Amino acid sequence: MTSLGEVVLVAAVAGCVTGLGALPVLVTDRVSHRVYDGALGLAAGIMVGAAVFALVLPGLELGSPFEVVAGVLLGGGFLLAVNAVLPHVHLRFRGERLEGTAVVDGAIADGSSNRTTRDDRATEPAFDDLRRAALVGGTVTIHNVPEGLAVGIAFASGETALGFAIATAIAVQNVPDGFAMAVPAARAGVSRSKTVLYTTLSGGVPEPIAAAVGFALVAVVSGLFPIAAGFAAGAMIAVVFRELVPSSHGHGYADTATATFVVGFAVMLVVDTVLAV
């Protein structure tokens, strides 16, 4: 069985991949709708595939459908509750620039009027961008918690290959998350090196912590895996339909996002089959 230290290391590597999403801001803070929507669709497909093949199905094999369903409902409810309580950002695009609608203390603060041109960007305060970067970072961190739990729970089940399959899927979908956080930070004047560092830490810190919690719980409490697996799956699916799907539509490239979603789902099926044999 994989040790706790090894689980934390794997989850940390998967989480730190978030930093790769910040690398494009070293060159530009612009990206096409098609590319970004496609990336989100791919990430969504991979996450749904991971939830189904690497969590729900193993949970059904080791427990009852009632336990897995209860976990799914709890996980989805947990994610929605956290999104409702904590400040977060719903991402969108304006003129090939990443924008956001921040939800803070129940009020909607629309940031779409900011940063419309390079000249305007040079004269407007950077505080809004910094606040947006912090909010997006909070959103990314929230999303990384169920992902880390999924990694820890999978390894705790005794299926090492299953744990690596989930970690691989999570690492792939962390890249667009990192980009979403890095763009407003870079535009706010945060140095390139700090932007990459903060983006990396947004995934590299919460994921191994959550993985350790998930691993310890399942390892200590016998028979908890079906509920825990369902919980992680429910939270991941809620992330997809609460954040990734809405953010990848509405720009005229819904077909691209849908196609990449299917590709991502198929990729996770192959990854799970190959690595979790």
Secondary structure, 3 states (H helix, E strand, C coil): CCCHHHHHHHHHHHHHHHHHHHHHHHCCCCCCHHHHHHHHHHHHHHHHHHHHHHHHHHHHHHCCHHHHHHHHHHHHHHHHHHHHHCCEEEEEEECCEEEEEEEECCEEEECCCCCCCHHHHHHCCCHHHHHHHHHHHHHHHHHHHHHHHHHHHHHHCCCHHHHHHHHHHHHHHHHHHHHHHHHHHHHCCCCHHHHHHHHHHHHHCHHHHHHHHHHHHHHHCCCCHHHHHHHHHHHHHHHHHHHHHHHCCCCCCHHHHHHHHHHHHHHHHHHHHHHCC
